[in-house]
Amino acid sequence: MQTSPRGSRTDARPPRPGNTEHETLRAFLDYLRTSVAAKVEGAPEPQVRTAGVPSGTNLLGLLHHLTHVERWIFLGESVTEWPATFHAAPSDTVADVLTRYREAVRRANDVLDGCTDPGAPLPRPDGRAPTVRWALTHMIEETGRHAGHADILRELIDGATGR
């Protein structure tokens, strides 16, 4: 994602249709993952963690939350307090949170690489396995919703817009 002189970013094009349902779902999820990470990348401190709305939502917290959702959905990691996932630790830098997010995405993709049937249960160690289709669809919805929040928060921070 590139930034123009006025702070707007050039839009990334949505992915091309895949040959299969699984390829299409994965392509759209990766497109959204890249978009939301780009919204956080380069955002200045302390604005990246400053609440942009009365609920307390902040840009860095959104990516921290999505890291936990990726780990929960695809890796079966437990989350005991979902509201806490919306706040990165004060010692966390933008680079720290981006690195953890990208690592969670990489690990999730490793799991998905072994799942070619969207109707099959997702292999999860907790034994509560949604189908691959449900997991991908939910993660697309979750990432897309928070990408929209990130669009607004980033524009409020420094005027940067675009996907």
HUVENCOR-V324237 format. One line per field, one symbol per residue. ss: DSSP state (A for helix, B for strand, O for the rest). Layout:
ss: ???
This chain:
ss: OOBOOOOBBOOOOOOOOOOOAAAAAAAAAAAAAAAAAAAAOOOOOOAAAOOOOOOOOOAAAAAAAAAAAAAAAAAOOOOOOAAAAAOOOOOOOAAAAAAAAAAAAAAAAAAAAOOOOOOOBOOOOOOOOOBAAAAAAAAAAAAAAAAAAAAAAAAAAAOOBOO
